[in-house]
């Protein structure tokens, strides 16, 4: 009877080890659940993006305003009678190079060696 109890206890310990510690246990289930949740989030974003693309395709097929907007934005087209103004953001400009000082000033500004 004592040997049977020890065998049952050993089997219980091995099964608990397999359940909690091994790669096929709870850890894998938790990893798979997080992977499924991440995939659901990605799928939801892609469904929203597909809806936007479908709406844009329908608008391009049906109306001229979307086509005109696309031509203005992507190709820089201007309608007859319009004036094009380009606004430049100062942050986008390359940095200005400082002017070089004349050689005479540099020599005069340098301290004399003792």
Biopython code that builds the backbone (N, CA, C, O; Angstrom):
import numpy as np
from Bio.PDB.StructureBuilder import StructureBuilder

atoms = [
    (1, "UNK", "N", (0.816, -1.193, 0.000)),
    (1, "UNK", "CA", (0.000, 0.000, 0.000)),
    (1, "UNK", "C", (0.867, 1.268, 0.000)),
    (1, "UNK", "O", (0.536, 2.261, -0.648)),
    (2, "UNK", "N", (1.962, 1.213, 0.726)),
    (2, "UNK", "CA", (2.846, 2.357, 0.820)),
    (2, "UNK", "C", (3.526, 2.624, -0.530)),
    (2, "UNK", "O", (3.712, 3.782, -0.904)),
    (3, "UNK", "N", (3.893, 1.584, -1.252)),
    (3, "UNK", "CA", (4.523, 1.722, -2.561)),
    (3, "UNK", "C", (3.531, 2.346, -3.543)),
    (3, "UNK", "O", (3.908, 3.187, -4.359)),
    (4, "UNK", "N", (2.272, 1.936, -3.465)),
    (4, "UNK", "CA", (1.237, 2.486, -4.338)),
    (4, "UNK", "C", (1.044, 3.982, -4.086)),
    (4, "UNK", "O", (0.891, 4.754, -5.033)),
    (5, "UNK", "N", (1.049, 4.389, -2.826)),
    (5, "UNK", "CA", (0.900, 5.805, -2.475)),
    (5, "UNK", "C", (2.093, 6.607, -3.001)),
    (5, "UNK", "O", (1.915, 7.722, -3.491)),
    (6, "UNK", "N", (3.298, 6.056, -2.905)),
    (6, "UNK", "CA", (4.491, 6.750, -3.402)),
    (6, "UNK", "C", (4.439, 6.883, -4.920)),
    (6, "UNK", "O", (4.818, 7.916, -5.472)),
    (7, "UNK", "N", (3.963, 5.821, -5.600)),
    (7, "UNK", "CA", (3.823, 5.884, -7.067)),
    (7, "UNK", "C", (2.796, 6.936, -7.471)),
    (7, "UNK", "O", (3.017, 7.686, -8.421)),
    (8, "UNK", "N", (1.670, 6.994, -6.752)),
    (8, "UNK", "CA", (0.652, 8.011, -7.044)),
    (8, "UNK", "C", (1.192, 9.419, -6.797)),
    (8, "UNK", "O", (0.923, 10.338, -7.571)),
    (9, "UNK", "N", (1.940, 9.579, -5.736)),
    (9, "UNK", "CA", (2.518, 10.889, -5.432)),
    (9, "UNK", "C", (3.536, 11.282, -6.508)),
    (9, "UNK", "O", (3.566, 12.439, -6.927)),
    (10, "UNK", "N", (4.362, 10.346, -6.956)),
    (10, "UNK", "CA", (5.333, 10.625, -8.007)),
    (10, "UNK", "C", (4.633, 10.982, -9.312)),
    (10, "UNK", "O", (5.063, 11.893, -10.019)),
    (11, "UNK", "N", (3.558, 10.270, -9.633)),
    (11, "UNK", "CA", (2.800, 10.575, -10.848)),
    (11, "UNK", "C", (2.182, 11.962, -10.754)),
    (11, "UNK", "O", (2.174, 12.702, -11.737)),
    (12, "UNK", "N", (1.666, 12.324, -9.584)),
    (12, "UNK", "CA", (1.082, 13.643, -9.380)),
    (12, "UNK", "C", (2.138, 14.734, -9.551)),
    (12, "UNK", "O", (1.880, 15.758, -10.183)),
    (13, "UNK", "N", (3.316, 14.514, -8.991)),
    (13, "UNK", "CA", (4.397, 15.497, -9.113)),
    (13, "UNK", "C", (4.817, 15.645, -10.569)),
    (13, "UNK", "O", (5.008, 16.768, -11.036)),
    (14, "UNK", "N", (4.961, 14.559, -11.287)),
    (14, "UNK", "CA", (5.349, 14.624, -12.698)),
    (14, "UNK", "C", (4.294, 15.334, -13.542)),
    (14, "UNK", "O", (4.626, 16.127, -14.423)),
    (15, "UNK", "N", (3.020, 15.044, -13.268)),
    (15, "UNK", "CA", (1.963, 15.714, -14.026)),
    (15, "UNK", "C", (1.910, 17.208, -13.715)),
    (15, "UNK", "O", (1.677, 18.024, -14.606)),
    (16, "UNK", "N", (2.127, 17.562, -12.451)),
    (16, "UNK", "CA", (2.144, 18.973, -12.088)),
    (16, "UNK", "C", (3.334, 19.682, -12.735)),
    (16, "UNK", "O", (3.218, 20.823, -13.182)),
    (17, "UNK", "N", (4.480, 18.997, -12.782)),
    (17, "UNK", "CA", (5.643, 19.570, -13.447)),
    (17, "UNK", "C", (5.330, 19.820, -14.917)),
    (17, "UNK", "O", (5.617, 20.893, -15.446)),
    (18, "UNK", "N", (4.745, 18.830, -15.567)),
    (18, "UNK", "CA", (4.421, 18.971, -16.990)),
    (18, "UNK", "C", (3.414, 20.092, -17.205)),
    (18, "UNK", "O", (3.485, 20.820, -18.195)),
    (19, "UNK", "N", (2.485, 20.226, -16.280)),
    (19, "UNK", "CA", (1.452, 21.257, -16.412)),
    (19, "UNK", "C", (2.027, 22.657, -16.221)),
    (19, "UNK", "O", (1.717, 23.549, -17.010)),
    (20, "UNK", "N", (2.843, 22.875, -15.214)),
    (20, "UNK", "CA", (3.269, 24.210, -14.846)),
    (20, "UNK", "C", (4.616, 24.626, -15.429)),
    (20, "UNK", "O", (4.819, 25.814, -15.680)),
    (21, "UNK", "N", (5.535, 23.708, -15.651)),
    (21, "UNK", "CA", (6.900, 24.083, -15.998)),
    (21, "UNK", "C", (7.259, 23.774, -17.444)),
    (21, "UNK", "O", (7.995, 24.545, -18.060)),
    (22, "UNK", "N", (6.779, 22.700, -17.994)),
    (22, "UNK", "CA", (7.213, 22.280, -19.326)),
    (22, "UNK", "C", (6.714, 23.228, -20.409)),
    (22, "UNK", "O", (5.858, 24.078, -20.164)),
    (23, "UNK", "N", (7.264, 23.067, -21.614)),
    (23, "UNK", "CA", (6.890, 23.922, -22.738)),
    (23, "UNK", "C", (5.474, 23.654, -23.229)),
    (23, "UNK", "O", (4.897, 24.491, -23.924)),
    (24, "UNK", "N", (4.918, 22.535, -22.891)),
    (24, "UNK", "CA", (3.572, 22.185, -23.351)),
    (24, "UNK", "C", (2.504, 22.491, -22.310)),
    (24, "UNK", "O", (1.377, 22.010, -22.428)),
    (25, "UNK", "N", (2.833, 23.275, -21.305)),
    (25, "UNK", "CA", (1.916, 23.511, -20.200)),
    (25, "UNK", "C", (1.261, 24.878, -20.242)),
    (25, "UNK", "O", (0.947, 25.415, -21.305)),
    (26, "UNK", "N", (1.066, 25.421, -19.055)),
    (26, "UNK", "CA", (0.361, 26.685, -18.875)),
    (26, "UNK", "C", (1.113, 27.839, -19.547)),
    (26, "UNK", "O", (0.494, 28.758, -20.082)),
    (27, "UNK", "N", (2.427, 27.786, -19.516)),
    (27, "UNK", "CA", (3.215, 28.856, -20.115)),
    (27, "UNK", "C", (2.922, 28.985, -21.615)),
    (27, "UNK", "O", (2.781, 30.094, -22.131)),
    (28, "UNK", "N", (2.834, 27.855, -22.302)),
    (28, "UNK", "CA", (2.537, 27.892, -23.730)),
    (28, "UNK", "C", (1.124, 28.409, -23.981)),
    (28, "UNK", "O", (0.887, 29.153, -24.934)),
    (29, "UNK", "N", (0.190, 28.013, -23.125)),
    (29, "UNK", "CA", (-1.188, 28.486, -23.275)),
    (29, "UNK", "C", (-1.237, 29.997, -23.128)),
    (29, "UNK", "O", (-1.926, 30.667, -23.897)),
    (30, "UNK", "N", (-0.522, 30.545, -22.160)),
    (30, "UNK", "CA", (-0.504, 31.996, -21.964)),
    (30, "UNK", "C", (0.155, 32.705, -23.147)),
    (30, "UNK", "O", (-0.308, 33.763, -23.573)),
    (31, "UNK", "N", (1.226, 32.129, -23.674)),
    (31, "UNK", "CA", (1.881, 32.730, -24.839)),
    (31, "UNK", "C", (0.958, 32.702, -26.047)),
    (31, "UNK", "O", (0.888, 33.674, -26.799)),
    (32, "UNK", "N", (0.251, 31.598, -26.237)),
    (32, "UNK", "CA", (-0.672, 31.505, -27.372)),
    (32, "UNK", "C", (-1.831, 32.486, -27.228)),
    (32, "UNK", "O", (-2.269, 33.083, -28.211)),
    (33, "UNK", "N", (-2.321, 32.649, -26.011)),
    (33, "UNK", "CA", (-3.409, 33.627, -25.803)),
    (33, "UNK", "C", (-2.954, 35.038, -26.123)),
    (33, "UNK", "O", (-3.695, 35.803, -26.740)),
    (34, "UNK", "N", (-1.735, 35.396, -25.710)),
    (34, "UNK", "CA", (-1.245, 36.746, -26.017)),
    (34, "UNK", "C", (-1.002, 36.903, -27.515)),
    (34, "UNK", "O", (-1.224, 37.981, -28.067)),
    (35, "UNK", "N", (-0.545, 35.833, -28.182)),
    (35, "UNK", "CA", (-0.345, 35.897, -29.635)),
    (35, "UNK", "C", (-1.676, 36.049, -30.362)),
    (35, "UNK", "O", (-1.770, 36.788, -31.342)),
    (36, "UNK", "N", (-2.699, 35.355, -29.888)),
    (36, "UNK", "CA", (-4.025, 35.466, -30.503)),
    (36, "UNK", "C", (-4.581, 36.873, -30.313)),
    (36, "UNK", "O", (-5.183, 37.430, -31.231)),
    (37, "UNK", "N", (-4.384, 37.451, -29.129)),
    (37, "UNK", "CA", (-4.871, 38.809, -28.876)),
    (37, "UNK", "C", (-4.142, 39.825, -29.757)),
    (37, "UNK", "O", (-4.760, 40.749, -30.285)),
    (38, "UNK", "N", (-2.840, 39.653, -29.911)),
    (38, "UNK", "CA", (-2.077, 40.560, -30.782)),
    (38, "UNK", "C", (-2.544, 40.428, -32.224)),
    (38, "UNK", "O", (-2.648, 41.429, -32.933)),
    (39, "UNK", "N", (-2.825, 39.210, -32.664)),
    (39, "UNK", "CA", (-3.297, 39.003, -34.036)),
    (39, "UNK", "C", (-4.676, 39.616, -34.227)),
    (39, "UNK", "O", (-4.965, 40.172, -35.287)),
    (40, "UNK", "N", (-5.531, 39.519, -33.213)),
    (40, "UNK", "CA", (-6.867, 40.154, -33.304)),
    (40, "UNK", "C", (-6.744, 41.667, -33.439)),
    (40, "UNK", "O", (-7.454, 42.285, -34.232)),
    (41, "UNK", "N", (-5.836, 42.261, -32.660)),
    (41, "UNK", "CA", (-5.633, 43.710, -32.749)),
    (41, "UNK", "C", (-5.129, 44.101, -34.140)),
    (41, "UNK", "O", (-5.592, 45.080, -34.725)),
    (42, "UNK", "N", (-4.192, 43.336, -34.651)),
    (42, "UNK", "CA", (-3.670, 43.623, -35.988)),
    (42, "UNK", "C", (-4.755, 43.462, -37.047)),
    (42, "UNK", "O", (-4.854, 44.272, -37.969)),
    (43, "UNK", "N", (-5.563, 42.421, -36.915)),
    (43, "UNK", "CA", (-6.650, 42.201, -37.873)),
    (43, "UNK", "C", (-7.667, 43.338, -37.824)),
    (43, "UNK", "O", (-8.168, 43.767, -38.864)),
    (44, "UNK", "N", (-7.973, 43.827, -36.631)),
    (44, "UNK", "CA", (-8.922, 44.932, -36.514)),
    (44, "UNK", "C", (-8.378, 46.177, -37.220)),
    (44, "UNK", "O", (-9.124, 46.873, -37.909)),
    (45, "UNK", "N", (-7.089, 46.458, -37.053)),
    (45, "UNK", "CA", (-6.482, 47.595, -37.742)),
    (45, "UNK", "C", (-6.503, 47.422, -39.248)),
    (45, "UNK", "O", (-6.733, 48.381, -39.985)),
    (46, "UNK", "N", (-6.262, 46.191, -39.710)),
    (46, "UNK", "CA", (-6.276, 45.944, -41.149)),
    (46, "UNK", "C", (-7.683, 46.031, -41.726)),
    (46, "UNK", "O", (-7.862, 46.481, -42.858)),
    (47, "UNK", "N", (-8.680, 45.606, -40.960)),
    (47, "UNK", "CA", (-10.065, 45.724, -41.425)),
    (47, "UNK", "C", (-10.433, 47.198, -41.577)),
    (47, "UNK", "O", (-11.081, 47.584, -42.549)),
    (48, "UNK", "N", (-10.019, 48.014, -40.615)),
    (48, "UNK", "CA", (-10.296, 49.460, -40.700)),
    (48, "UNK", "C", (-9.587, 50.079, -41.909)),
    (48, "UNK", "O", (-10.164, 50.890, -42.633)),
    (49, "UNK", "N", (-8.339, 49.686, -42.113)),
    (49, "UNK", "CA", (-7.579, 50.200, -43.261)),
    (49, "UNK", "C", (-8.216, 49.775, -44.575)),
    (49, "UNK", "O", (-8.292, 50.572, -45.511)),
    (50, "UNK", "N", (-8.677, 48.526, -44.658)),
    (50, "UNK", "CA", (-9.342, 48.051, -45.871)),
    (50, "UNK", "C", (-10.617, 48.840, -46.141)),
    (50, "UNK", "O", (-10.930, 49.149, -47.291)),
    (51, "UNK", "N", (-11.352, 49.166, -45.080)),
    (51, "UNK", "CA", (-12.558, 49.977, -45.255)),
    (51, "UNK", "C", (-12.242, 51.352, -45.809)),
    (51, "UNK", "O", (-12.956, 51.862, -46.672)),
    (52, "UNK", "N", (-11.171, 51.949, -45.311)),
    (52, "UNK", "CA", (-10.766, 53.260, -45.813)),
    (52, "UNK", "C", (-10.336, 53.175, -47.274)),
    (52, "UNK", "O", (-10.663, 54.050, -48.076)),
    (53, "UNK", "N", (-9.605, 52.124, -47.612)),
    (53, "UNK", "CA", (-9.170, 51.965, -48.998)),
    (53, "UNK", "C", (-10.357, 51.717, -49.931)),
    (53, "UNK", "O", (-10.381, 52.230, -51.050)),
    (54, "UNK", "N", (-11.340, 50.935, -49.480)),
    (54, "UNK", "CA", (-12.539, 50.706, -50.293)),
    (54, "UNK", "C", (-13.292, 52.010, -50.533)),
    (54, "UNK", "O", (-13.767, 52.272, -51.639)),
    (55, "UNK", "N", (-13.394, 52.825, -49.482)),
    (55, "UNK", "CA", (-14.075, 54.113, -49.630)),
    (55, "UNK", "C", (-13.312, 55.018, -50.587)),
    (55, "UNK", "O", (-13.920, 55.723, -51.393)),
    (56, "UNK", "N", (-12.000, 55.005, -50.507)),
    (56, "UNK", "CA", (-11.199, 55.841, -51.405)),
    (56, "UNK", "C", (-11.322, 55.368, -52.851)),
    (56, "UNK", "O", (-11.408, 56.190, -53.763)),
    (57, "UNK", "N", (-11.332, 54.055, -53.068)),
    (57, "UNK", "CA", (-11.485, 53.523, -54.428)),
    (57, "UNK", "C", (-12.850, 53.892, -54.986)),
    (57, "UNK", "O", (-12.961, 54.303, -56.142)),
    (58, "UNK", "N", (-13.896, 53.748, -54.167)),
    (58, "UNK", "CA", (-15.245, 54.103, -54.621)),
    (58, "UNK", "C", (-15.321, 55.586, -54.950)),
    (58, "UNK", "O", (-15.960, 55.973, -55.928)),
    (59, "UNK", "N", (-14.670, 56.419, -54.138)),
    (59, "UNK", "CA", (-14.684, 57.860, -54.384)),
    (59, "UNK", "C", (-13.915, 58.199, -55.659)),
    (59, "UNK", "O", (-14.338, 59.063, -56.427)),
    (60, "UNK", "N", (-12.791, 57.525, -55.887)),
    (60, "UNK", "CA", (-12.020, 57.782, -57.108)),
    (60, "UNK", "C", (-12.776, 57.318, -58.350)),
    (60, "UNK", "O", (-12.679, 57.944, -59.405)),
    (61, "UNK", "N", (-13.522, 56.233, -58.231)),
    (61, "UNK", "CA", (-14.288, 55.745, -59.378)),
    (61, "UNK", "C", (-15.494, 56.627, -59.664)),
    (61, "UNK", "O", (-15.850, 56.829, -60.825)),
    (62, "UNK", "N", (-16.121, 57.150, -58.631)),
    (62, "UNK", "CA", (-17.385, 57.858, -58.810)),
    (62, "UNK", "C", (-17.282, 59.356, -58.957)),
    (62, "UNK", "O", (-18.045, 59.944, -59.723)),
    (63, "UNK", "N", (-16.375, 59.991, -58.259)),
    (63, "UNK", "CA", (-16.373, 61.453, -58.262)),
    (63, "UNK", "C", (-15.089, 62.031, -58.786)),
    (63, "UNK", "O", (-14.036, 61.393, -58.757)),
    (64, "UNK", "N", (-15.192, 63.250, -59.266)),
    (64, "UNK", "CA", (-14.021, 63.935, -59.791)),
    (64, "UNK", "C", (-13.287, 64.723, -58.714)),
    (64, "UNK", "O", (-12.121, 65.070, -58.901)),
    (65, "UNK", "N", (-13.936, 65.012, -57.601)),
    (65, "UNK", "CA", (-13.283, 65.815, -56.559)),
    (65, "UNK", "C", (-12.112, 65.059, -55.946)),
    (65, "UNK", "O", (-11.062, 65.651, -55.695)),
    (66, "UNK", "N", (-12.272, 63.765, -55.703)),
    (66, "UNK", "CA", (-11.173, 62.992, -55.133)),
    (66, "UNK", "C", (-10.031, 62.884, -56.132)),
    (66, "UNK", "O", (-8.861, 62.944, -55.753)),
    (67, "UNK", "N", (-10.366, 62.725, -57.397)),
    (67, "UNK", "CA", (-9.343, 62.642, -58.427)),
    (67, "UNK", "C", (-8.584, 63.966, -58.542)),
    (67, "UNK", "O", (-7.362, 63.977, -58.692)),
    (68, "UNK", "N", (-9.313, 65.073, -58.472)),
    (68, "UNK", "CA", (-8.683, 66.393, -58.533)),
    (68, "UNK", "C", (-7.795, 66.616, -57.306)),
    (68, "UNK", "O", (-6.691, 67.148, -57.428)),
    (69, "UNK", "N", (-8.268, 66.217, -56.140)),
    (69, "UNK", "CA", (-7.483, 66.367, -54.920)),
    (69, "UNK", "C", (-6.201, 65.552, -54.997)),
    (69, "UNK", "O", (-5.134, 66.012, -54.591)),
    (70, "UNK", "N", (-6.315, 64.351, -55.517)),
    (70, "UNK", "CA", (-5.141, 63.487, -55.666)),
    (70, "UNK", "C", (-4.138, 64.105, -56.634)),
    (70, "UNK", "O", (-2.934, 64.085, -56.376)),
    (71, "UNK", "N", (-4.629, 64.658, -57.751)),
    (71, "UNK", "CA", (-3.738, 65.277, -58.736)),
    (71, "UNK", "C", (-3.046, 66.495, -58.138)),
    (71, "UNK", "O", (-1.865, 66.726, -58.399)),
    (72, "UNK", "N", (-3.759, 67.267, -57.348)),
    (72, "UNK", "CA", (-3.161, 68.448, -56.723)),
    (72, "UNK", "C", (-2.086, 68.043, -55.713)),
    (72, "UNK", "O", (-0.995, 68.614, -55.690)),
    (73, "UNK", "N", (-2.402, 67.075, -54.898)),
    (73, "UNK", "CA", (-1.480, 66.693, -53.824)),
    (73, "UNK", "C", (-0.278, 65.922, -54.356)),
    (73, "UNK", "O", (0.862, 66.272, -54.050)),
    (74, "UNK", "N", (-0.513, 64.891, -55.140)),
    (74, "UNK", "CA", (0.574, 64.013, -55.573)),
    (74, "UNK", "C", (1.370, 64.578, -56.744)),
    (74, "UNK", "O", (2.588, 64.409, -56.798)),
    (75, "UNK", "N", (0.712, 65.233, -57.665)),
    (75, "UNK", "CA", (1.382, 65.703, -58.871)),
    (75, "UNK", "C", (1.652, 67.198, -58.876)),
    (75, "UNK", "O", (2.340, 67.696, -59.766)),
    (76, "UNK", "N", (1.118, 67.928, -57.892)),
    (76, "UNK", "CA", (1.343, 69.366, -57.812)),
    (76, "UNK", "C", (0.636, 70.144, -58.902)),
    (76, "UNK", "O", (1.113, 71.205, -59.303)),
    (77, "UNK", "N", (-0.487, 69.647, -59.393)),
    (77, "UNK", "CA", (-1.197, 70.317, -60.477)),
    (77, "UNK", "C", (-1.969, 71.517, -59.935)),
    (77, "UNK", "O", (-2.416, 71.522, -58.788)),
    (78, "UNK", "N", (-2.113, 72.532, -60.785)),
    (78, "UNK", "CA", (-2.821, 73.754, -60.438)),
    (78, "UNK", "C", (-3.864, 74.004, -61.518)),
    (78, "UNK", "O", (-3.587, 73.848, -62.707)),
    (79, "UNK", "N", (-5.065, 74.392, -61.099)),
    (79, "UNK", "CA", (-6.143, 74.664, -62.054)),
    (79, "UNK", "C", (-5.894, 76.010, -62.740)),
    (79, "UNK", "O", (-5.211, 76.870, -62.185)),
    (80, "UNK", "N", (-6.436, 76.193, -63.924)),
    (80, "UNK", "CA", (-6.263, 77.474, -64.625)),
    (80, "UNK", "C", (-6.845, 78.626, -63.793)),
    (80, "UNK", "O", (-7.933, 78.509, -63.229)),
    (81, "UNK", "N", (-6.111, 79.726, -63.727)),
    (81, "UNK", "CA", (-6.565, 80.896, -62.989)),
    (81, "UNK", "C", (-6.161, 80.869, -61.521)),
    (81, "UNK", "O", (-6.446, 81.822, -60.797)),
    (82, "UNK", "N", (-5.516, 79.820, -61.068)),
    (82, "UNK", "CA", (-5.087, 79.745, -59.677)),
    (82, "UNK", "C", (-3.613, 80.138, -59.569)),
    (82, "UNK", "O", (-2.856, 80.026, -60.533)),
    (83, "UNK", "N", (-3.228, 80.594, -58.399)),
    (83, "UNK", "CA", (-1.835, 80.919, -58.117)),
    (83, "UNK", "C", (-1.328, 79.948, -57.065)),
    (83, "UNK", "O", (-1.982, 79.723, -56.047)),
    (84, "UNK", "N", (-0.174, 79.382, -57.315)),
    (84, "UNK", "CA", (0.395, 78.394, -56.402)),
    (84, "UNK", "C", (1.370, 79.076, -55.457)),
    (84, "UNK", "O", (2.290, 79.760, -55.905)),
    (85, "UNK", "N", (1.180, 78.901, -54.172)),
    (85, "UNK", "CA", (2.083, 79.416, -53.158)),
    (85, "UNK", "C", (2.652, 78.226, -52.396)),
    (85, "UNK", "O", (1.910, 77.353, -51.946)),
    (86, "UNK", "N", (3.962, 78.200, -52.257)),
    (86, "UNK", "CA", (4.597, 77.133, -51.495)),
    (86, "UNK", "C", (5.100, 77.717, -50.186)),
    (86, "UNK", "O", (5.894, 78.657, -50.177)),
    (87, "UNK", "N", (4.635, 77.157, -49.094)),
    (87, "UNK", "CA", (5.042, 77.610, -47.772)),
    (87, "UNK", "C", (6.127, 76.661, -47.278)),
    (87, "UNK", "O", (5.927, 75.447, -47.229)),
    (88, "UNK", "N", (7.256, 77.212, -46.919)),
    (88, "UNK", "CA", (8.386, 76.411, -46.477)),
    (88, "UNK", "C", (8.510, 76.537, -44.968)),
    (88, "UNK", "O", (8.515, 77.641, -44.424)),
    (89, "UNK", "N", (8.610, 75.417, -44.311)),
    (89, "UNK", "CA", (8.787, 75.385, -42.871)),
    (89, "UNK", "C", (10.264, 75.641, -42.571)),
    (89, "UNK", "O", (11.120, 74.946, -43.119)),
    (90, "UNK", "N", (10.585, 76.606, -41.728)),
    (90, "UNK", "CA", (12.000, 76.914, -41.448)),
    (90, "UNK", "C", (12.748, 75.714, -40.852)),
    (90, "UNK", "O", (13.963, 75.605, -41.018)),
    (91, "UNK", "N", (12.050, 74.829, -40.172)),
    (91, "UNK", "CA", (12.702, 73.667, -39.567)),
    (91, "UNK", "C", (13.171, 72.681, -40.631)),
    (91, "UNK", "O", (14.081, 71.892, -40.377)),
    (92, "UNK", "N", (12.566, 72.709, -41.815)),
    (92, "UNK", "CA", (12.926, 71.790, -42.878)),
    (92, "UNK", "C", (14.123, 72.267, -43.703)),
    (92, "UNK", "O", (14.691, 71.496, -44.476)),
    (93, "UNK", "N", (14.505, 73.528, -43.541)),
    (93, "UNK", "CA", (15.628, 74.069, -44.301)),
    (93, "UNK", "C", (16.938, 73.538, -43.736)),
    (93, "UNK", "O", (17.040, 73.283, -42.536)),
    (94, "UNK", "N", (17.953, 73.367, -44.603)),
    (94, "UNK", "CA", (19.259, 72.941, -44.086)),
    (94, "UNK", "C", (19.876, 74.058, -43.258)),
    (94, "UNK", "O", (19.613, 75.231, -43.521)),
    (95, "UNK", "N", (20.689, 73.721, -42.268)),
    (95, "UNK", "CA", (21.288, 74.777, -41.436)),
    (95, "UNK", "C", (22.244, 75.635, -42.248)),
    (95, "UNK", "O", (22.966, 75.143, -43.116)),
    (96, "UNK", "N", (22.233, 76.921, -41.948)),
    (96, "UNK", "CA", (23.107, 77.862, -42.656)),
    (96, "UNK", "C", (24.528, 77.723, -42.131)),
    (96, "UNK", "O", (24.741, 77.513, -40.937)),
    (97, "UNK", "N", (25.500, 77.842, -43.034)),
    (97, "UNK", "CA", (26.900, 77.752, -42.642)),
    (97, "UNK", "C", (27.336, 79.105, -42.104)),
    (97, "UNK", "O", (27.014, 80.136, -42.695)),
    (98, "UNK", "N", (28.072, 79.118, -40.978)),
    (98, "UNK", "CA", (28.539, 80.418, -40.453)),
    (98, "UNK", "C", (29.605, 80.996, -41.375)),
    (98, "UNK", "O", (30.390, 80.271, -41.987)),
    (99, "UNK", "N", (29.607, 82.314, -41.454)),
    (99, "UNK", "CA", (30.587, 83.010, -42.308)),
    (99, "UNK", "C", (31.971, 82.880, -41.688)),
    (99, "UNK", "O", (32.136, 82.987, -40.472)),
    (100, "UNK", "N", (32.958, 82.650, -42.539)),
    (100, "UNK", "CA", (34.340, 82.518, -42.052)),
    (100, "UNK", "C", (34.886, 83.898, -41.698)),
    (100, "UNK", "O", (34.683, 84.859, -42.439)),
    (101, "UNK", "N", (35.569, 83.991, -40.583)),
    (101, "UNK", "CA", (36.157, 85.264, -40.144)),
    (101, "UNK", "C", (37.435, 85.515, -40.936)),
    (101, "UNK", "O", (38.143, 84.565, -41.270)),
    (102, "UNK", "N", (37.741, 86.757, -41.239)),
    (102, "UNK", "CA", (38.983, 87.071, -41.951)),
    (102, "UNK", "C", (40.195, 86.623, -41.133)),
    (102, "UNK", "O", (40.131, 86.563, -39.905)),
    (103, "UNK", "N", (41.289, 86.314, -41.810)),
    (103, "UNK", "CA", (42.502, 85.801, -41.163)),
    (103, "UNK", "C", (43.112, 86.822, -40.227)),
    (103, "UNK", "O", (43.701, 86.449, -39.213)),
    (104, "UNK", "N", (42.984, 88.121, -40.546)),
    (104, "UNK", "CA", (43.611, 89.149, -39.711)),
    (104, "UNK", "C", (42.933, 89.214, -38.352)),
    (104, "UNK", "O", (43.602, 89.433, -37.342)),
    (105, "UNK", "N", (41.649, 89.033, -38.309)),
    (105, "UNK", "CA", (40.937, 89.084, -37.028)),
    (105, "UNK", "C", (41.312, 87.887, -36.170)),
    (105, "UNK", "O", (41.445, 88.018, -34.954)),
    (106, "UNK", "N", (41.482, 86.729, -36.783)),
    (106, "UNK", "CA", (41.814, 85.539, -36.020)),
    (106, "UNK", "C", (43.202, 85.694, -35.393)),
    (106, "UNK", "O", (43.413, 85.288, -34.250)),
    (107, "UNK", "N", (44.123, 86.262, -36.115)),
    (107, "UNK", "CA", (45.472, 86.433, -35.582)),
    (107, "UNK", "C", (45.487, 87.448, -34.461)),
    (107, "UNK", "O", (46.215, 87.281, -33.483)),
    (108, "UNK", "N", (44.686, 88.509, -34.591)),
    (108, "UNK", "CA", (44.650, 89.534, -33.577)),
    (108, "UNK", "C", (43.950, 89.028, -32.320)),
    (108, "UNK", "O", (44.286, 89.454, -31.215)),
    (109, "UNK", "N", (42.988, 88.132, -32.473)),
    (109, "UNK", "CA", (42.231, 87.647, -31.331)),
    (109, "UNK", "C", (42.988, 86.583, -30.566)),
    (109, "UNK", "O", (42.686, 86.329, -29.399)),
    (110, "UNK", "N", (43.969, 85.954, -31.203)),
    (110, "UNK", "CA", (44.716, 84.888, -30.545)),
    (110, "UNK", "C", (45.659, 85.494, -29.520)),
    (110, "UNK", "O", (46.296, 86.512, -29.795)),
    (111, "UNK", "N", (45.760, 84.883, -28.335)),
    (111, "UNK", "CA", (46.665, 85.453, -27.306)),
    (111, "UNK", "C", (48.114, 85.224, -27.714)),
    (111, "UNK", "O", (48.456, 84.245, -28.377)),
    (112, "UNK", "N", (48.925, 86.140, -27.303)),
    (112, "UNK", "CA", (50.355, 86.068, -27.636)),
    (112, "UNK", "C", (51.025, 84.998, -26.788)),
    (112, "UNK", "O", (50.704, 84.841, -25.610)),
    (113, "UNK", "N", (51.945, 84.271, -27.379)),
    (113, "UNK", "CA", (52.650, 83.217, -26.654)),
    (113, "UNK", "C", (53.792, 83.844, -25.869)),
    (113, "UNK", "O", (54.472, 84.728, -26.389)),
    (114, "UNK", "N", (54.027, 83.409, -24.614)),
    (114, "UNK", "CA", (55.111, 84.037, -23.821)),
    (114, "UNK", "C", (56.474, 83.548, -24.206)),
    (114, "UNK", "O", (57.471, 83.983, -23.630)),
]
sb = StructureBuilder()
sb.init_structure("model")
sb.init_model(0)
sb.init_chain("A")
sb.init_seg("    ")
for serial, (resi, resn, name, xyz) in enumerate(atoms, 1):
    if name == "N":
        sb.init_residue(resn, " ", resi, " ")
    sb.init_atom(name, np.array(xyz, "f"), 0.0, 1.0, " ", f" {name:<3s}", serial, name[0])
structure = sb.get_structure()
